[in-house]
Amino acid sequence: MKTIKIAGVPEHFNLPWQLAIENNEFKDQNIDLQWTNVPEGTGKLCQMLRNGETDLAVILTEGIIKDILAGNPSKILQVYVQSPLIWGIHVAEPSSYQTVEDLQGTKCAISRKGSGSELMAYVNAHNQNWNTKDLKFEIINTIDGAVKALTAGEADYFMWERFMTKPLVDQGIFRRLGDCLTPWPSFVIVATDEIIKNNPSAIQKIADTINSKTATFKEIPEINATLASRFNQKIGDIQDWISLTQWSQAPIDADMLNNVQNQLLEFGIIDKKGTFAQLALR
Protein backbone atom coordinates (compact mmCIF):
# COMPACT_ATOMS: atom_id res chain seq x y z
CA MET A 1 0.00 0.00 0.00
CA LYS A 2 1.34 3.41 -0.99
CA THR A 3 1.54 6.05 1.75
CA ILE A 4 0.84 9.61 0.62
CA LYS A 5 0.68 12.67 2.88
CA ILE A 6 -1.93 15.41 2.48
CA ALA A 7 -2.55 18.57 4.50
CA GLY A 8 -5.29 21.17 4.77
CA VAL A 9 -7.13 23.46 7.14
CA PRO A 10 -9.41 21.87 9.78
CA GLU A 11 -12.53 23.40 8.29
CA HIS A 12 -15.87 22.23 6.92
CA PHE A 13 -14.66 22.43 3.30
CA ASN A 14 -12.43 19.44 3.97
CA LEU A 15 -14.97 17.09 5.56
CA PRO A 16 -15.24 15.13 2.27
CA TRP A 17 -11.58 14.13 2.73
CA GLN A 18 -12.13 13.13 6.34
CA LEU A 19 -15.18 11.01 5.53
CA ALA A 20 -13.44 9.29 2.62
CA ILE A 21 -10.46 8.46 4.84
CA GLU A 22 -12.71 7.20 7.65
CA ASN A 23 -14.63 5.04 5.17
CA ASN A 24 -11.37 3.55 3.82
CA GLU A 25 -12.18 4.80 0.33
CA PHE A 26 -8.51 5.56 -0.41
CA LYS A 27 -7.34 2.28 1.12
CA ASP A 28 -9.73 0.55 -1.28
CA GLN A 29 -7.47 2.04 -3.98
CA ASN A 30 -4.39 0.67 -2.17
CA ILE A 31 -3.45 4.14 -0.89
CA ASP A 32 -2.79 5.05 2.74
CA LEU A 33 -3.70 8.74 2.62
CA GLN A 34 -2.46 10.44 5.79
CA TRP A 35 -4.19 13.74 6.55
CA THR A 36 -2.63 16.53 8.64
CA ASN A 37 -4.72 19.41 9.97
CA VAL A 38 -2.95 22.75 9.59
CA PRO A 39 -4.82 25.48 11.50
CA GLU A 40 -2.18 28.06 10.53
CA GLY A 41 -3.50 27.97 6.96
CA THR A 42 -2.02 28.67 3.55
CA GLY A 43 1.35 30.12 4.53
CA LYS A 44 2.18 27.06 6.60
CA LEU A 45 0.86 24.72 3.89
CA CYS A 46 3.14 26.38 1.34
CA GLN A 47 6.08 25.85 3.68
CA MET A 48 5.17 22.18 4.14
CA LEU A 49 5.04 21.62 0.37
CA ARG A 50 8.42 23.29 -0.05
CA ASN A 51 9.99 21.25 2.75
CA GLY A 52 8.55 17.92 1.61
CA GLU A 53 6.50 17.60 4.81
CA THR A 54 3.42 16.88 2.69
CA ASP A 55 2.88 15.51 -0.81
CA LEU A 56 -0.51 17.14 -1.41
CA ALA A 57 -2.36 20.14 -0.04
CA VAL A 58 -5.86 21.55 -0.23
CA ILE A 59 -5.00 25.22 -0.32
CA LEU A 60 -6.25 28.70 -1.15
CA THR A 61 -5.93 29.53 -4.84
CA GLU A 62 -4.30 32.95 -4.43
CA GLY A 63 -1.76 31.74 -1.89
CA ILE A 64 -0.41 28.81 -3.87
CA ILE A 65 -0.24 30.75 -7.14
CA LYS A 66 1.85 33.40 -5.40
CA ASP A 67 4.12 30.77 -3.82
CA ILE A 68 4.63 28.68 -6.97
CA LEU A 69 5.67 31.86 -8.78
CA ALA A 70 8.11 32.43 -5.90
CA GLY A 71 9.68 28.99 -6.38
CA ASN A 72 7.46 26.44 -4.64
CA PRO A 73 8.11 23.16 -6.56
CA SER A 74 4.45 22.18 -6.84
CA LYS A 75 1.61 22.18 -9.38
CA ILE A 76 -2.13 22.78 -9.19
CA LEU A 77 -3.95 19.53 -9.99
CA GLN A 78 -7.51 20.84 -10.07
CA VAL A 79 -10.06 23.20 -8.54
CA TYR A 80 -11.47 21.81 -5.29
CA VAL A 81 -14.04 24.46 -4.32
CA GLN A 82 -15.40 26.53 -7.20
CA SER A 83 -17.36 29.03 -5.11
CA PRO A 84 -15.60 32.04 -3.60
CA LEU A 85 -14.43 32.09 -0.01
CA ILE A 86 -16.35 34.53 2.18
CA TRP A 87 -13.90 36.31 4.45
CA GLY A 88 -15.51 37.96 7.46
CA ILE A 89 -13.83 41.17 8.62
CA HIS A 90 -13.77 41.03 12.42
CA VAL A 91 -12.86 43.30 15.32
CA ALA A 92 -12.90 42.68 19.06
CA GLU A 93 -16.47 43.01 20.36
CA PRO A 94 -15.74 46.10 22.53
CA SER A 95 -13.74 47.80 19.77
CA SER A 96 -14.69 51.35 18.80
CA TYR A 97 -14.58 50.48 15.09
CA GLN A 98 -18.06 50.35 13.59
CA THR A 99 -17.49 50.05 9.82
CA VAL A 100 -14.90 48.54 7.50
CA GLU A 101 -13.99 52.09 6.45
CA ASP A 102 -12.95 52.82 10.05
CA LEU A 103 -10.15 50.24 9.73
CA GLN A 104 -8.07 52.26 7.27
CA GLY A 105 -4.56 52.66 8.64
CA THR A 106 -5.06 50.14 11.48
CA LYS A 107 -3.23 46.86 12.08
CA CYS A 108 -4.50 43.60 10.60
CA ALA A 109 -3.93 40.25 12.33
CA ILE A 110 -2.64 37.60 9.90
CA SER A 111 -1.73 33.97 10.44
CA ARG A 112 1.65 34.41 8.74
CA LYS A 113 3.31 36.06 5.75
CA GLY A 114 1.94 34.69 2.49
CA SER A 115 -1.24 33.51 4.16
CA GLY A 116 -4.73 33.98 2.80
CA SER A 117 -5.43 36.37 5.66
CA GLU A 118 -2.57 38.60 4.50
CA LEU A 119 -3.39 38.38 0.79
CA MET A 120 -7.07 39.09 1.36
CA ALA A 121 -6.15 42.17 3.38
CA TYR A 122 -4.71 43.49 0.10
CA VAL A 123 -7.90 42.57 -1.76
CA ASN A 124 -9.99 44.34 0.88
CA ALA A 125 -7.71 47.39 0.77
CA HIS A 126 -8.07 47.50 -3.01
CA ASN A 127 -11.86 47.26 -2.68
CA GLN A 128 -11.84 50.13 -0.18
CA ASN A 129 -9.47 52.27 -2.32
CA TRP A 130 -6.85 52.27 0.44
CA ASN A 131 -3.14 52.56 -0.30
CA THR A 132 -1.87 49.01 0.13
CA LYS A 133 1.55 50.35 1.13
CA ASP A 134 -0.07 51.58 4.35
CA LEU A 135 -1.16 48.11 5.45
CA LYS A 136 0.25 46.99 8.81
CA PHE A 137 0.28 43.42 10.08
CA GLU A 138 0.55 41.44 13.30
CA ILE A 139 1.42 37.74 12.89
CA ILE A 140 -0.81 35.61 15.13
CA ASN A 141 -0.41 32.08 13.64
CA THR A 142 -3.90 30.73 14.38
CA ILE A 143 -7.45 31.87 15.09
CA ASP A 144 -6.71 31.47 18.82
CA GLY A 145 -3.82 33.85 18.35
CA ALA A 146 -6.18 36.30 16.67
CA VAL A 147 -8.51 36.20 19.68
CA LYS A 148 -5.60 37.04 21.99
CA ALA A 149 -4.22 39.79 19.73
CA LEU A 150 -7.55 41.56 19.14
CA THR A 151 -8.58 41.25 22.79
CA ALA A 152 -5.24 42.70 23.95
CA GLY A 153 -5.28 45.47 21.35
CA GLU A 154 -2.13 44.15 19.63
CA ALA A 155 -4.06 44.11 16.33
CA ASP A 156 -7.25 45.86 15.24
CA TYR A 157 -8.97 43.51 12.81
CA PHE A 158 -8.84 39.96 11.54
CA MET A 159 -10.09 38.40 8.31
CA TRP A 160 -11.06 34.72 8.35
CA GLU A 161 -13.67 32.44 6.80
CA ARG A 162 -17.00 33.88 7.91
CA PHE A 163 -18.77 30.72 9.05
CA MET A 164 -15.81 29.17 10.88
CA THR A 165 -15.42 32.45 12.79
CA LYS A 166 -19.11 32.89 13.56
CA PRO A 167 -19.05 30.98 16.89
CA LEU A 168 -16.67 33.69 18.16
CA VAL A 169 -19.16 36.32 17.01
CA ASP A 170 -22.01 34.45 18.69
CA GLN A 171 -19.99 34.32 21.92
CA GLY A 172 -19.42 38.09 21.89
CA ILE A 173 -15.65 37.78 21.38
CA PHE A 174 -15.57 39.16 17.83
CA ARG A 175 -17.86 41.54 16.00
CA ARG A 176 -18.14 41.23 12.20
CA LEU A 177 -18.10 44.53 10.31
CA GLY A 178 -18.48 43.11 6.81
CA ASP A 179 -17.40 40.51 4.28
CA CYS A 180 -14.81 40.32 1.52
CA LEU A 181 -15.26 37.64 -1.14
CA THR A 182 -12.48 36.11 -3.20
CA PRO A 183 -13.06 37.02 -6.86
CA TRP A 184 -11.86 33.54 -7.86
CA PRO A 185 -12.46 29.87 -6.94
CA SER A 186 -11.47 29.47 -3.32
CA PHE A 187 -9.57 26.16 -2.99
CA VAL A 188 -7.39 24.05 -5.26
CA ILE A 189 -5.64 20.69 -4.83
CA VAL A 190 -1.88 20.89 -5.21
CA ALA A 191 0.86 18.25 -5.45
CA THR A 192 4.62 18.53 -5.22
CA ASP A 193 6.57 18.01 -8.42
CA GLU A 194 8.25 15.02 -6.79
CA ILE A 195 5.04 13.13 -6.04
CA ILE A 196 3.68 13.93 -9.51
CA LYS A 197 6.84 12.49 -11.08
CA ASN A 198 7.10 9.40 -8.88
CA ASN A 199 3.45 8.44 -8.29
CA PRO A 200 1.22 9.78 -11.08
CA SER A 201 -1.20 6.82 -10.94
CA ALA A 202 -1.72 7.21 -7.18
CA ILE A 203 -2.38 10.93 -7.62
CA GLN A 204 -5.02 10.14 -10.24
CA LYS A 205 -6.69 7.58 -7.97
CA ILE A 206 -6.81 10.13 -5.13
CA ALA A 207 -8.34 12.74 -7.42
CA ASP A 208 -10.94 10.29 -8.74
CA THR A 209 -11.89 9.22 -5.22
CA ILE A 210 -12.29 12.72 -3.77
CA ASN A 211 -14.15 13.95 -6.85
CA SER A 212 -16.63 11.11 -6.47
CA LYS A 213 -17.05 12.11 -2.81
CA THR A 214 -17.58 15.83 -3.40
CA ALA A 215 -19.99 15.23 -6.30
CA THR A 216 -22.47 13.59 -3.90
CA PHE A 217 -21.42 15.24 -0.62
CA LYS A 218 -24.56 17.35 -0.18
CA GLU A 219 -26.71 14.21 -0.59
CA ILE A 220 -25.16 12.37 2.38
CA PRO A 221 -27.92 11.69 4.95
CA GLU A 222 -27.82 14.09 7.93
CA ILE A 223 -24.79 15.87 6.49
CA ASN A 224 -25.89 19.22 7.96
CA ALA A 225 -26.06 17.72 11.45
CA THR A 226 -22.66 16.06 10.98
CA LEU A 227 -21.07 19.35 9.90
CA ALA A 228 -22.68 21.29 12.73
CA SER A 229 -21.48 18.76 15.32
CA ARG A 230 -17.91 18.43 14.04
CA PHE A 231 -17.28 22.14 13.52
CA ASN A 232 -19.20 23.67 16.45
CA GLN A 233 -21.71 25.35 14.15
CA LYS A 234 -25.42 26.10 14.35
CA ILE A 235 -27.56 24.12 11.93
CA GLY A 236 -28.91 27.33 10.37
CA ASP A 237 -25.39 28.60 9.69
CA ILE A 238 -24.39 25.26 8.16
CA GLN A 239 -27.45 25.32 5.92
CA ASP A 240 -26.48 28.80 4.73
CA TRP A 241 -22.86 27.77 4.18
CA ILE A 242 -23.58 24.55 2.31
CA SER A 243 -26.07 26.33 0.03
CA LEU A 244 -23.30 28.79 -0.94
CA THR A 245 -20.57 26.19 -1.39
CA GLN A 246 -19.91 24.53 -4.73
CA TRP A 247 -17.26 21.83 -4.93
CA SER A 248 -15.49 21.19 -8.22
CA GLN A 249 -14.32 18.07 -9.98
CA ALA A 250 -12.68 19.95 -12.85
CA PRO A 251 -9.07 20.69 -13.69
CA ILE A 252 -8.07 24.33 -13.63
CA ASP A 253 -8.15 25.65 -17.19
CA ALA A 254 -5.88 28.19 -18.82
CA ASP A 255 -8.53 30.93 -19.06
CA MET A 256 -9.41 30.64 -15.37
CA LEU A 257 -5.76 30.68 -14.35
CA ASN A 258 -5.11 33.70 -16.54
CA ASN A 259 -8.10 35.55 -15.08
CA VAL A 260 -7.01 34.81 -11.50
CA GLN A 261 -3.47 35.97 -12.22
CA ASN A 262 -4.72 39.18 -13.83
CA GLN A 263 -6.65 40.01 -10.66
CA LEU A 264 -3.74 39.07 -8.38
CA LEU A 265 -1.53 41.33 -10.48
CA GLU A 266 -4.04 44.18 -10.23
CA PHE A 267 -4.24 43.77 -6.44
CA GLY A 268 -0.45 43.80 -6.14
CA ILE A 269 -0.35 40.26 -4.73
CA ILE A 270 1.96 39.08 -7.53
CA ASP A 271 4.32 41.18 -9.63
CA LYS A 272 4.50 38.85 -12.64
CA LYS A 273 2.39 36.19 -14.28
CA GLY A 274 3.43 32.61 -14.85
CA THR A 275 2.68 30.21 -17.68
CA PHE A 276 0.14 27.44 -17.36
CA ALA A 277 2.98 24.88 -17.39
CA GLN A 278 4.66 26.62 -14.44
CA LEU A 279 1.53 26.59 -12.31
CA ALA A 280 -0.65 23.63 -13.20
CA LEU A 281 -0.62 20.03 -14.35
CA ARG A 282 -2.34 19.41 -17.65
Secondary structure by P-SEA (a helix, b strand, c coil): cbbbbbbbcccccaaaaaaaaaaccccccccbbbbbbbcccaaaaaaaaaacccccccccaaaaaaaaaaccccccccccccbbbbbbbccccccccccccccccbbbbbcccccaaaaaaaaaaaaaccccccbbbbbcccaaaaaaaaaaccccccccccccaaaaaaaccbbbccccccccccbbbbbcaaaaaccaaaaaaaaaaaaaaaaccccccaaaaaaaaaccccaaaaaaaaaabbbbcccccaaaaaaaaaaaaaaccccccccccccccc
